[in-house]
Amino acid sequence: MEWFVNEEFWKDMYDWLFPPERFQAAKDQVEKVINISGVYSGSVLDLCCGPGRHAYELAKLGFDVTAVDASEFLLAKARELCSGLAGVHFVHANMKDFVQRNHFDLVINMFTSFGYFRNHDDNLKVLRNIHESLKDGGKLLMEMASKEIVLKNYRESIVTERNQEMLIEKHSFEPGMARMINDWIVLKNGKYKVHRLEHYLYSAQELKMMLQMSGFGEITFYGSLDKDPYDLNARRLVVLAEK
């Protein structure tokens, strides 16, 4: 079983991945996404929506939002967050299988939710599906950790403590450095549990080639959602691609 469809992973890691401050940051992030994309109304696909923090803010602004995730657990969290809001549609689907032809004005893929598949061609298929799902002139905005940024800040292990719990992250790469391997060890009440995440880590130029192969035209990179340049000081890789 791929790690990202393992519900135990999301249940065990939920509080670490989605603390309150991540939800609090979503409003500002959505405002910046709108500013970068120039899409101020219409239909949005939140691909790999997680617990719905961006879908919630988009729906509050009047967008018609389709929120897609492969985890029923995360979708349940998203439905709970968005309860009472009109204009949010939830879909349980694997991102390499979801297509809604010529439907969306904007597709967002946030929080390094790309490169999950062991087969590189499946990751390319995700981009081709997104291209097919966008209207002509529609935009794709992706926000992620890139290979350049991870290598610049690389640490073999990171230890985080919170509320009598500890998370140990151990990082490594497959030979060739195409795919990153993360072992996350959670220590709680004298017991531990290990989850392994494996995913492709793409450079900006690798991602650009994949987007071009998928049919996208104009492609712009930023180093943050604040539209900083993508250079040695970049904090994240933000890419805007137009159909």
C-alpha positions in Angstrom: 0.0 0.0 0.0 1.3 3.5 -0.9 1.8 5.6 2.2 -0.5 8.4 1.2 -3.5 6.1 1.0 -2.8 4.6 4.4 -5.4 6.1 6.7 -3.3 5.2 9.8 -0.6 7.6 8.6 -3.0 10.5 8.4 -4.6 9.7 11.7 -1.3 9.3 13.5 0.3 12.4 11.9 -2.7 14.7 11.8 -1.8 16.8 14.8 1.8 17.2 13.6 0.9 18.0 10.0 -2.1 20.3 10.7 -1.6 22.2 14.0 -3.9 25.2 14.6 -1.4 27.7 13.1 -1.6 25.9 9.7 -5.4 26.6 9.7 -4.8 30.2 10.8 -2.4 30.8 7.9 -4.8 29.5 5.3 -6.7 32.8 4.9 -3.6 34.8 4.1 -2.3 32.0 1.8 -5.5 32.0 -0.2 -5.4 35.7 -0.6 -1.9 35.4 -2.0 -2.9 32.6 -4.3 -5.6 34.8 -5.8 -3.2 37.6 -6.2 -0.6 35.5 -7.9 -3.0 33.7 -10.2 -5.2 36.7 -11.0 -8.3 34.4 -10.7 -10.9 36.3 -8.6 -14.0 34.2 -9.2 -15.2 31.0 -10.7 -14.5 27.3 -10.1 -11.5 26.0 -8.2 -10.1 22.5 -7.8 -8.3 22.0 -4.5 -6.3 18.9 -5.5 -5.1 17.0 -2.4 -7.3 19.2 -0.2 -6.3 17.6 3.1 -8.5 18.8 5.9 -10.0 21.6 3.7 -8.3 24.6 5.1 -7.8 26.3 1.7 -11.2 25.0 0.3 -12.9 26.6 3.3 -11.3 30.1 2.7 -12.0 29.9 -1.1 -15.7 29.0 -0.5 -16.0 31.9 1.9 -14.9 34.2 -0.9 -17.6 32.8 -3.2 -15.6 30.4 -5.3 -17.2 27.1 -6.4 -14.8 24.6 -4.9 -14.2 21.0 -5.7 -12.1 19.4 -3.0 -10.4 16.1 -3.9 -8.4 13.8 -1.6 -7.5 10.1 -1.5 -8.0 10.0 2.3 -11.5 9.5 3.6 -10.2 10.6 7.0 -9.0 13.9 5.7 -12.1 14.5 3.7 -14.2 13.9 6.8 -12.2 16.6 8.5 -12.7 18.9 5.5 -16.5 18.3 5.5 -16.6 19.1 9.2 -14.7 22.3 8.7 -16.8 23.4 5.7 -20.2 22.4 7.1 -22.7 25.1 6.6 -20.8 26.6 3.6 -22.3 26.5 0.2 -20.3 25.8 -2.9 -17.9 23.1 -1.7 -18.1 19.7 -3.3 -16.0 16.8 -1.9 -14.6 14.0 -4.0 -12.8 10.9 -2.7 -10.4 10.1 -5.5 -6.7 9.4 -6.3 -5.2 12.5 -7.9 -3.9 10.5 -10.9 -7.4 9.3 -11.7 -9.4 12.6 -11.2 -10.4 14.5 -14.4 -13.2 16.9 -15.0 -12.7 18.1 -18.5 -12.6 21.9 -19.2 -14.2 22.7 -15.9 -11.9 24.7 -13.7 -10.7 28.3 -13.8 -8.0 27.5 -11.2 -6.4 24.4 -9.8 -4.3 24.6 -6.6 -2.0 21.9 -5.2 -0.5 23.1 -1.9 1.8 21.9 0.8 4.1 19.6 -1.3 1.2 17.4 -2.4 2.9 16.3 -5.6 5.4 13.6 -6.6 3.8 10.9 -4.4 3.8 8.1 -7.0 6.7 5.6 -7.3 6.3 5.6 -11.1 7.4 9.0 -12.5 4.9 8.6 -15.3 2.0 8.6 -12.8 3.2 12.0 -11.5 3.3 13.3 -15.1 -0.3 11.9 -15.6 -1.4 14.1 -12.6 -0.3 17.2 -14.5 -1.9 16.0 -17.7 -5.2 15.4 -15.9 -5.0 18.9 -14.4 -4.4 20.4 -17.9 -7.4 18.6 -19.2 -9.5 19.7 -16.3 -8.7 23.4 -16.7 -10.7 25.7 -19.0 -8.8 27.4 -21.8 -6.8 30.2 -20.1 -7.2 28.5 -16.7 -4.3 28.5 -14.2 -2.5 25.9 -12.1 -0.8 27.1 -8.9 1.5 24.6 -7.1 3.3 25.3 -3.8 6.0 22.8 -2.6 9.4 22.1 -1.3 11.8 21.7 -4.3 14.9 19.7 -4.6 17.1 22.9 -4.6 15.5 24.2 -1.3 15.6 20.8 0.4 19.3 20.2 -0.5 20.2 23.7 0.6 18.7 23.2 4.0 19.3 19.5 4.2 19.5 17.8 7.7 19.6 14.0 8.1 17.4 14.2 11.2 15.0 16.7 12.9 13.6 16.3 16.3 10.4 18.1 17.4 8.8 17.9 20.9 5.3 18.9 21.7 2.8 18.1 24.5 4.7 15.1 25.9 5.2 13.7 22.4 8.3 13.6 20.2 8.6 13.4 16.4 11.9 12.3 14.9 12.2 12.8 11.1 15.0 10.9 9.4 15.8 11.9 5.8 17.6 10.2 3.0 17.6 9.8 -0.8 17.4 6.9 -3.2 20.4 6.4 -5.4 20.3 9.1 -8.1 18.5 11.5 -5.6 15.3 11.5 -7.6 13.2 10.3 -4.7 13.4 11.3 -1.0 12.8 8.9 1.8 11.4 10.2 5.1 11.1 8.0 8.2 8.9 9.7 10.8 9.0 8.2 14.3 6.4 9.3 16.8 7.1 8.7 20.5 4.1 8.8 22.8 3.5 7.3 26.2 6.6 5.2 26.1 5.7 3.7 22.7 6.8 4.5 19.2 5.4 4.1 15.7 7.2 4.5 12.4 5.8 5.8 9.1 7.8 5.9 5.9 7.1 8.5 3.2 8.7 8.2 -0.2 8.2 10.8 -3.0 9.9 12.4 -5.9 11.5 15.7 -5.2 11.6 17.8 -8.3 13.7 20.8 -9.2 12.1 23.8 -10.8 13.5 22.9 -14.2 12.4 19.3 -13.9 8.9 20.5 -13.0 8.9 23.0 -15.9 9.7 20.2 -18.4 6.9 18.1 -17.0 4.4 21.0 -17.3 5.5 21.7 -20.8 5.1 18.0 -21.7 1.6 18.1 -20.2 0.6 21.0 -22.5 1.0 24.1 -20.4 2.2 27.3 -22.0 3.4 30.2 -19.8 5.1 29.0 -16.7 6.4 31.3 -13.9 8.3 30.5 -10.7 8.3 32.3 -7.4 10.3 31.7 -4.2 7.2 32.2 -2.0 3.6 33.1 -2.0 4.8 36.7 -1.6 6.1 36.5 -5.2 9.7 36.6 -4.1 12.1 35.5 -6.8 13.0 31.9 -7.1 16.7 32.1 -6.3 19.1 31.0 -3.6 17.0 32.7 -0.9 13.7 31.0 -2.0 11.7 29.6 0.9 9.4 27.5 -1.2 8.8 26.7 -4.9 5.6 28.3 -6.2 4.8 27.7 -9.8 2.0 29.3 -11.9 1.2 27.6 -15.2 -1.4 28.6 -17.7 -3.4 26.4 -20.1 
